[in-house]
């Protein structure tokens, strides 16, 4: 049994291999801004235009079609420093420009979800076009999201962000059937989790724990007649 954890729960039998296709050439001389680990701080942001179908389907977090999943263009691809080997997948980030300039839109911010990995491009220096190269803390926005905080001509903007209150990333997940106790699940990649137990013909409850140590429990998310490939949303949470 495979599980894809977002705000919703998708039960899957097979999932596509994770991949990243963000790769950047030096379109701007602006350097990406170094940042502390995810949770809040300063970093740089660039944008892309979704001319490649893979920009809205797939990605390193394995969320499938981002439009159909409800994310739309409110997504972000994160550099190695922020991606945390996929633990950051599903984190909700609020970001705005760090300082006023001729390209920023003062007083604005954008809320996005981490859905992909921005791969390093070692053909360029970190401060010369390799925006997603270590040690840069950088993320890539769809142009629709980028233009909410800056003019597109800016190309690369220093911005400030903060993560969601729950602590950004999910570090542990458990599932419980009506005939079992709580069973720990193993991470495949991103927020895709699996368990080998047979839980058919049982309503399923889920427990997730964030990197901040917050545990949320959602009871009877999936009904007794759940099936693979279906998506369910938890309505009962306890912390």
C-alpha positions in Angstrom: 0.0 0.0 0.0 1.4 3.4 -1.0 0.2 6.7 0.4 0.7 10.2 -0.9 0.4 12.7 2.0 -0.7 16.3 1.3 -3.6 18.0 3.0 -5.4 15.1 1.3 -4.6 11.4 1.3 -4.2 9.5 -2.0 -4.0 5.7 -1.9 -1.8 4.4 -4.6 -0.5 1.1 -5.9 2.2 2.6 -8.1 3.7 6.0 -8.5 5.9 7.5 -11.2 9.6 7.9 -10.6 10.6 11.2 -9.0 12.3 13.7 -11.3 13.4 17.3 -11.5 13.7 19.3 -14.6 14.5 22.8 -13.3 17.9 23.8 -14.6 19.0 27.4 -14.9 21.3 29.5 -17.1 22.5 32.9 -16.2 19.5 35.2 -17.1 20.5 37.7 -14.5 23.6 38.9 -12.8 21.8 39.0 -9.4 23.1 36.5 -6.9 20.9 34.2 -5.0 20.7 35.0 -1.3 22.0 32.5 1.3 19.5 31.3 3.9 19.2 29.3 7.1 17.4 25.9 6.9 13.7 26.0 6.0 11.4 27.5 8.6 12.0 31.2 7.9 14.7 33.5 6.6 16.1 35.1 3.4 16.6 33.6 0.0 16.4 34.2 -3.7 13.6 33.5 -6.2 13.5 33.2 -9.9 10.6 32.1 -12.2 9.7 29.8 -15.1 7.0 29.8 -17.7 5.2 26.4 -17.9 6.0 25.6 -21.6 7.1 22.1 -20.6 4.1 19.8 -19.6 6.4 18.3 -16.9 6.1 21.7 -15.1 2.6 20.9 -14.0 2.7 17.1 -13.9 5.1 15.1 -11.8 8.0 16.6 -10.0 10.4 15.4 -7.3 7.6 15.3 -4.7 5.5 13.0 -6.7 2.2 15.0 -6.5 1.1 14.2 -10.0 -0.8 16.8 -12.0 -0.5 19.9 -9.9 -3.5 21.6 -11.6 -5.8 18.6 -10.9 -4.5 18.3 -7.3 -5.6 21.9 -6.6 -2.2 23.6 -6.4 -2.6 25.5 -9.7 0.4 27.9 -10.1 0.9 28.3 -6.3 3.9 26.0 -6.2 7.7 26.2 -5.8 10.8 24.2 -6.8 13.4 24.4 -4.0 17.2 24.2 -4.2 19.2 21.5 -2.5 19.7 23.5 0.7 16.0 23.9 1.2 14.7 20.6 -0.3 16.0 18.5 2.5 15.9 15.3 0.4 12.2 15.7 0.0 11.2 16.3 3.6 10.1 19.8 2.7 7.6 18.5 0.2 4.1 19.8 1.0 5.4 22.7 3.1 3.4 25.9 2.7 5.6 29.0 2.4 4.7 32.7 2.5 7.1 34.9 0.7 7.6 38.5 -0.2 10.3 40.7 -1.6 13.1 41.5 0.9 13.7 45.1 -0.1 12.1 47.7 -2.2 13.5 48.2 -5.7 12.4 49.2 -9.1 11.1 45.7 -9.8 9.4 44.7 -6.6 5.7 45.2 -5.7 5.7 46.7 -2.2 3.5 45.3 0.4 2.8 42.0 -1.4 3.4 38.4 -0.6 2.6 35.0 -2.2 1.7 31.7 -0.6 3.1 28.6 -2.4 3.5 24.9 -1.7 6.8 23.1 -2.1 6.3 20.5 -4.9 9.5 20.1 -6.7 13.3 20.1 -6.6 15.4 22.7 -8.4 18.6 20.7 -9.5 22.0 22.3 -9.3 23.6 23.4 -12.6 27.3 23.1 -12.0 28.1 24.6 -15.3 27.7 28.0 -13.6 28.9 29.5 -10.4 26.4 29.9 -7.5 26.6 33.6 -7.9 26.7 33.6 -11.7 23.7 31.8 -12.9 23.7 28.6 -10.9 20.9 29.9 -8.7 20.0 26.4 -7.3 23.6 25.4 -6.6 24.8 24.9 -3.0 25.1 26.9 -0.8 22.3 29.0 -2.3 18.9 28.8 -0.7 16.7 29.4 -3.7 13.3 28.6 -5.1 11.7 28.8 -8.5 8.2 30.0 -8.9 5.7 29.8 -11.8 5.7 33.2 -13.4 2.1 33.7 -12.3 3.2 33.5 -8.7 6.4 35.5 -9.2 4.5 38.4 -10.7 2.4 38.8 -7.5 5.5 40.1 -5.7 7.8 41.4 -8.5 8.0 42.5 -12.1 9.1 39.7 -14.4 12.0 41.7 -15.6 13.6 41.3 -12.2 14.5 37.7 -13.1 16.1 37.0 -9.7 14.8 38.7 -6.6 16.0 38.5 -2.9 12.9 37.6 -0.9 12.0 36.7 2.7 9.9 33.8 3.7 8.3 31.9 6.5 7.0 28.4 6.7 3.6 27.2 7.8 2.8 27.1 11.5 2.8 23.3 11.6 6.6 23.4 11.0 6.8 23.0 7.2 7.6 19.4 6.7 6.2 16.0 7.6 8.8 13.7 9.2 6.6 10.7 10.2 3.4 9.1 9.2 1.2 6.3 10.7 -1.9 4.6 9.5 -4.5 2.7 11.5 -7.2 0.3 10.4 -10.3 -0.7 12.3 -8.6 -4.0 13.2 -5.1 -2.7 13.8 -3.2 -0.4 16.1 -1.1 2.5 14.8 1.4 1.3 12.1 4.4 3.4 11.2 4.8 4.1 7.5 8.1 4.3 5.5 9.0 7.3 3.3 9.6 6.5 -0.4 10.4 10.1 -1.4 8.9 13.5 -0.8 5.5 13.0 0.9 4.9 9.5 -0.6 4.7 6.9 2.1 4.1 3.1 2.1 3.3 0.2 4.3 3.2 -3.5 3.6 0.2 -4.3 5.8 -3.1 -5.6 4.3 -5.7 -2.9 5.3 -8.4 -3.8 2.8 -12.0 -3.6 4.0 -11.1 -1.4 6.9 -11.7 2.4 7.4 -8.4 4.1 7.7 -7.1 6.8 10.1 -3.8 8.7 9.7 -1.4 10.4 12.1 1.3 12.8 10.8 4.1 14.5 12.7 5.8 17.6 11.6 9.5 18.7 11.9 8.3 21.0 14.7 7.1 18.0 16.7 3.4 18.7 16.1 1.3 15.6 15.7 -2.1 15.7 13.9 -4.5 12.8 13.8 -7.3 12.4 11.3 -9.8 9.6 12.1 -11.7 7.5 9.5 -10.3 9.4 6.6 -10.9 6.6 4.1 -14.1 4.5 4.4 -14.2 0.7 4.6 -14.7 0.4 0.8 -11.7 2.6 0.0 -9.7 1.8 -3.2 -6.3 2.5 -4.7 -6.1 5.7 -6.7 -8.8 7.5 -4.7 -8.2 10.7 -2.8 -9.6 11.4 0.7 -9.4 14.5 2.8 -9.2 14.4 6.6 -11.8 16.4 8.5 -11.0 15.6 12.1 -7.7 16.7 13.5 -6.3 16.5 17.0 -2.9 17.8 18.1 
